[in-house]
Amino acid sequence: FQNYFFLGISIGLGALTKGTAYIYIAPILFIFAIEVFIKLYKTKNYTYIGYSLVTALVFICINSGYYIRNYHLNKNILGVDKTESKCYSNEKMTPLLFLSNITRNAGLQIGPFPINIVSNKVIYMLHSVAGVDVNNPATTFLDTKYSGSPSIPNHEDNASNPIHFYFIILSFILISIAVFKNKTGFSKIVLYLIMVSLQAMIFCLYLRWQPWHSRLHTPLFMLSIPIVCYAISVNGKFYKILYKILPFIILYACLVISFNWSRPFLSNKYTARISVSDIRYKKYFVNRPELFGEYNVIMERVLKMNYKNIGILLRDDDWEYPLFSQFYGKGINPIHINVLNGTKNIPVAMDNINCIVSTKIKDAVIDFKGKRFYNQDVKNKNIWFYMPNK
């Protein structure tokens, strides 16, 4: 019983954490369902059905809160509208496009300079031979261009994991050879290999290629740890290789951490212009340093004037969190105005807005609910603060 219970907790918390968990959960539940049906067939013990229902119930209980909220908002329990869904899911899929996604995703992990130069040329050549556009808009996120592994893997958005990647590939090969020689059939490790393979395949089948997919591959790397461990147990030479390479792995990890692009312990020309001694608030803007000055002034102004009801006008990818990260426990009430998505139907009191913060409109004035708000930051380039008086 406890295995079924903890399975429900594990997949429930996974789905609660990030939507890509559903991609990784699907093969797990598929193999789990087959196992349950086999046990039912062999034992005629129907308690397995009850245990499976416990798994489903625990999963639903963990996620029911936002399922209900999302369904009330836009009739979709995942809270994703059709427009957003089309941005992330492949528009069409063929065997060649599937192979394209596999090679492009693998290309993100192959390695830093100079390996990435060679791998990029090979991937472009393979696409050219196959007659497939490497930046096919049907399988590529928005207008991004394929670039492969970065030359210096020190940014969390796109850093490659070449050592882990090669170990996983080698482990798959060694285990497959061992299974073929020993003729073990559908053993537990074979099922596990199938599960991880299905997860990688579904990932490539469903999601458009994105330049930051490397970080979305993290669950695959974590789930592949047992595969590497098993390969070590069946092949003594692999263990010796790993033992010799381990110091290099540790050194590689220390370099990535010490010279991390956005949070470096040792700042240099290969990192952002940020220091360990800089204030925390400034570090929020490491990827967009041009925003720091304007956001900081507006944040301090709101804090000084003790405003509570803050009108918000943001574009799709503008930052809201840094505006209010310093206001926990201060009773700040951010209110999004002129909203066009499904949340516009939620009743919100908007008659008592004290000021408006906008990254969307930079006019001299904003008229809202019979009140006129005046731009206090006409010279700003990114964000503007509006007050009821000049």
C-alpha positions in Angstrom: 0.0 0.0 0.0 2.7 2.5 1.0 4.3 2.3 -2.5 1.1 3.3 -4.1 0.6 6.1 -1.6 4.1 7.5 -2.1 3.7 7.2 -5.9 0.7 9.5 -5.6 2.7 12.0 -3.5 5.7 11.9 -5.8 3.8 12.5 -9.1 1.4 14.9 -7.4 4.2 17.1 -6.1 5.9 16.8 -9.5 2.8 18.1 -11.3 2.4 20.8 -8.7 6.0 22.0 -9.3 6.1 22.4 -13.1 3.9 21.5 -16.0 6.7 19.6 -17.8 6.3 16.9 -15.1 3.2 15.6 -17.0 5.5 14.6 -19.8 7.8 12.7 -17.5 4.9 11.2 -15.5 3.0 9.8 -18.5 5.5 6.8 -19.2 5.7 6.1 -15.4 1.9 5.7 -15.2 1.8 3.8 -18.4 4.2 1.1 -17.1 2.6 1.3 -13.7 -0.8 0.5 -15.3 0.6 -2.5 -17.2 2.2 -3.8 -14.0 -1.1 -3.5 -12.2 -3.0 -5.3 -14.9 -0.5 -8.1 -15.0 -0.8 -8.6 -11.2 -4.6 -8.6 -11.5 -4.5 -11.2 -14.2 -2.1 -13.5 -12.3 -3.4 -13.1 -8.8 -7.0 -12.1 -9.2 -6.3 -9.8 -6.2 -8.5 -6.8 -6.7 -7.0 -4.9 -3.9 -4.5 -3.6 -6.4 -7.4 -1.6 -8.0 -8.1 0.0 -4.6 -4.4 0.8 -4.1 -4.3 2.4 -7.6 -7.3 4.5 -6.7 -5.4 5.7 -3.6 -2.5 6.9 -6.0 -5.0 8.8 -8.1 -6.8 10.3 -5.1 -3.5 11.5 -3.5 -2.5 13.1 -6.9 -5.8 14.8 -7.3 -5.9 16.1 -3.7 -2.5 17.7 -4.1 -3.4 19.5 -7.3 -7.2 20.0 -6.9 -6.8 23.6 -5.7 -5.4 25.0 -8.8 -7.3 22.6 -11.0 -10.6 24.0 -9.7 -9.3 27.6 -9.9 -8.1 27.2 -13.5 -11.3 25.5 -14.6 -13.4 28.3 -13.3 -11.2 30.8 -15.1 -10.8 29.3 -18.6 -12.4 25.9 -18.5 -9.0 24.2 -18.6 -7.7 22.5 -15.4 -4.0 23.3 -16.5 -4.8 27.0 -17.0 -3.2 27.1 -20.4 -5.2 28.7 -23.2 -5.0 27.7 -26.8 -2.7 30.5 -27.8 -0.1 29.7 -25.1 -0.4 26.0 -25.8 0.5 26.5 -29.5 3.6 28.4 -28.5 5.1 25.4 -26.7 3.7 22.4 -28.5 4.8 21.2 -31.9 2.5 22.4 -34.7 3.1 19.2 -36.7 5.2 16.1 -36.4 6.7 13.7 -38.9 9.5 11.1 -38.5 12.1 13.5 -39.9 10.9 16.4 -37.6 11.0 14.0 -34.6 14.6 13.1 -35.4 15.3 16.8 -35.8 14.0 17.5 -32.3 16.1 14.6 -30.9 19.3 15.8 -32.5 18.7 19.5 -31.5 17.9 18.6 -27.9 20.9 16.3 -27.8 23.0 19.1 -29.3 22.3 21.2 -26.2 24.2 18.6 -24.0 27.1 17.6 -26.2 29.7 19.9 -24.8 31.4 23.3 -24.6 34.0 24.7 -27.0 35.5 23.3 -29.2 33.1 20.3 -29.2 30.1 22.5 -29.7 31.5 23.9 -32.9 31.9 20.5 -34.5 28.5 19.3 -33.2 26.7 22.3 -34.5 28.2 21.8 -38.0 27.2 18.1 -37.9 23.6 18.9 -36.8 23.2 21.6 -39.6 24.7 19.2 -42.1 22.3 16.4 -41.1 19.3 18.7 -41.4 20.5 19.8 -44.8 20.9 16.2 -46.0 17.4 15.3 -44.7 15.9 18.4 -46.3 14.6 19.8 -43.0 15.0 23.4 -41.8 17.0 23.3 -38.5 14.8 26.3 -37.4 11.5 24.8 -38.7 8.8 27.2 -37.3 6.5 24.2 -36.7 8.9 22.6 -34.2 10.8 25.7 -32.9 9.7 28.1 -30.1 8.7 31.4 -31.6 11.6 33.0 -33.6 14.5 31.4 -31.7 17.4 30.0 -33.7 19.3 26.8 -33.1 22.6 27.4 -31.4 23.5 24.2 -29.6 25.7 24.0 -26.5 27.3 27.3 -25.3 31.0 27.7 -25.6 31.2 28.5 -21.9 28.7 26.5 -19.9 28.2 28.8 -17.0 24.7 30.1 -17.4 21.8 28.2 -15.7 19.5 28.8 -18.7 21.6 26.9 -21.2 24.6 25.2 -19.6 25.3 21.8 -21.0 25.9 18.6 -19.0 28.3 16.8 -21.4 29.9 14.4 -18.9 26.6 13.2 -17.5 25.2 13.0 -21.0 28.0 10.7 -22.3 27.8 8.5 -19.2 24.1 8.0 -19.7 24.5 7.1 -23.4 27.4 4.7 -22.5 25.2 3.2 -19.7 22.4 2.5 -22.1 24.8 0.8 -24.5 26.5 -1.3 -21.8 23.2 -2.4 -20.2 21.7 -3.2 -23.6 24.7 -5.4 -24.4 24.5 -7.1 -21.0 20.7 -7.8 -21.4 21.3 -9.2 -24.9 24.1 -11.5 -23.8 22.2 -12.7 -20.7 18.8 -12.9 -22.4 17.1 -11.5 -19.3 14.0 -10.3 -21.2 11.8 -7.7 -19.5 13.6 -7.4 -16.3 13.2 -4.3 -14.0 16.2 -2.5 -15.5 14.8 -3.1 -19.0 11.5 -1.6 -18.0 13.4 1.3 -16.5 15.3 1.9 -19.7 12.1 1.8 -21.6 10.5 4.3 -19.3 13.3 6.8 -19.5 13.5 6.4 -23.3 9.7 7.0 -23.6 10.1 10.2 -21.5 12.8 11.5 -23.8 10.7 10.6 -26.9 7.5 12.2 -25.6 9.5 15.3 -24.7 10.7 15.6 -28.3 7.4 14.7 -29.8 5.4 17.3 -27.8 7.6 20.3 -27.1 8.9 22.7 -29.6 12.7 23.0 -29.4 13.8 25.9 -27.1 17.3 27.2 -26.5 16.8 26.8 -22.7 15.7 23.1 -22.9 18.9 22.1 -21.2 17.3 23.0 -17.8 14.1 21.1 -18.7 16.2 18.0 -19.3 17.2 18.0 -15.6 14.5 15.4 -14.6 15.9 13.0 -17.3 19.4 13.3 -15.9 18.1 12.7 -12.4 16.1 9.7 -13.5 19.1 8.3 -15.3 21.2 8.0 -12.1 20.0 4.4 -11.4 20.9 3.5 -15.0 24.4 4.7 -14.6 24.7 2.9 -11.2 23.4 -0.3 -12.7 25.9 0.0 -15.6 28.7 0.4 -13.1 27.6 -2.8 -11.3 27.6 -4.9 -14.5 30.8 -3.5 -16.0 34.0 -3.2 -13.9 35.8 -1.2 -16.6 33.1 1.5 -16.5 33.6 1.8 -12.7 37.4 2.3 -13.2 36.7 5.0 -15.9 34.3 6.8 -13.6 36.7 6.6 -10.7 39.5 8.2 -12.8 37.2 10.9 -14.2 35.6 11.8 -10.9 38.2 14.4 -9.9 37.6 16.1 -13.3 33.8 16.1 -12.7 34.4 17.8 -9.3 36.7 20.4 -10.8 34.2 21.0 -13.6 31.4 21.5 -11.1 33.5 23.9 -9.0 34.4 26.0 -12.1 30.8 26.3 -13.1 29.8 27.4 -9.6 32.7 29.8 -9.1 32.3 31.4 -12.5 28.5 31.1 -12.7 27.4 33.8 -15.2 24.5 35.3 -13.1 25.8 34.6 -9.6 29.6 34.4 -9.8 31.8 33.9 -6.7 34.6 35.3 -8.9 33.5 38.0 -11.3 35.4 38.3 -14.6 34.8 39.1 -18.3 33.0 35.7 -18.8 30.4 36.5 -16.1 27.8 39.2 -15.6 28.9 42.5 -14.1 27.7 41.5 -10.7 29.6 40.9 -7.4 29.0 38.8 -4.4 29.1 42.0 -2.4 26.3 43.7 -4.4 22.9 44.1 -2.8 20.4 41.3 -3.2 17.9 43.5 -5.1 20.5 44.4 -7.8 21.2 40.7 -8.4 17.5 40.2 -9.4 18.4 42.2 -12.6 21.5 40.4 -13.6 20.0 39.3 -16.9 18.5 42.7 -17.6 20.7 45.2 -15.8 19.2 48.2 -17.7 16.1 47.7 -15.6 17.7 48.0 -12.1 17.9 51.8 -11.8 14.3 52.5 -12.9 12.8 49.6 -10.9 14.7 50.5 -7.8 13.6 54.2 -7.9 9.9 53.2 -8.3 10.1 50.5 -5.6 11.6 53.0 -3.1 8.9 55.6 -4.1 6.1 53.1 -3.4 7.7 52.2 -0.1 8.2 55.8 1.0 4.7 57.0 0.1 3.2 53.9 1.8 0.8 53.2 -1.1 -1.3 50.1 -0.8 -3.4 49.7 -3.9 -1.0 49.6 -6.9 -2.4 49.4 -10.4 -0.3 47.3 -12.7 0.0 47.5 -16.5 2.5 44.9 -17.8 3.2 43.3 -21.2 3.5 39.6 -21.6 7.1 39.1 -20.5 7.7 42.1 -18.2 8.9 41.6 -14.6 6.5 42.1 -11.7 8.2 40.3 -8.9 11.1 42.8 -8.4 8.5 45.6 -7.9 7.1 43.9 -4.7 9.9 41.6 -3.5 10.7 44.1 -0.6 7.0 44.5 0.6 6.2 41.2 2.3 4.0 41.9 5.3 3.4 45.5 4.4 -0.1 45.0 3.0 0.6 45.9 -0.6 -2.2 45.1 -3.0 -1.1 44.8 -6.6 -4.1 45.1 -9.0 -3.7 44.3 -12.7 -5.8 46.6 -14.7 -7.1 46.5 -18.3 -6.5 42.7 -18.3 -7.5 40.9 -21.5 -7.0 37.2 -20.5 -9.4 34.9 -18.6 -8.7 36.5 -15.3 -10.6 39.7 -16.4 -13.8 38.0 -15.2 -12.6 37.9 -11.6 -14.3 40.6 -9.5 -11.6 42.9 -8.2 -12.1 46.3 -6.4 -10.4 48.9 -8.6 -12.1 52.1 -7.4 -9.4 52.9 -4.8 -6.2 52.7 -6.8 -3.4 54.9 -5.3 -1.0 54.8 -8.2 -0.2 53.0 -11.4 3.0 51.3 -12.5 3.3 50.6 -16.2 5.7 49.0 -18.6 3.0 49.0 -21.3 2.0 52.7 -21.6 4.3 55.7 -21.3 1.9 58.5 -22.1 1.9 61.7 -20.1 -1.4 60.6 -18.4 -3.5 57.6 -17.8 -7.2 57.9 -17.2 -8.7 55.1 -15.2 -12.1 54.8 -13.4 -12.7 58.5 -13.6 -9.3 59.4 -12.2 -6.3 60.9 -14.0 -2.8 59.7 -13.2 0.3 61.7 -14.2 3.6 60.2 -15.4 6.3 60.9 -12.9 9.1 59.3 -15.0 8.7 60.7 -18.6 12.5 60.2 -19.3 12.4 56.5 -18.3 12.8 53.9 -21.0 11.4 50.7 -19.4 8.9 51.5 -16.6 6.8 54.5 -15.6 5.2 55.6 -12.4 1.8 57.4 -12.4 0.3 59.4 -9.5 -3.0 61.2 -9.2 -1.2 64.6 -8.9 1.6 66.1 -11.0 
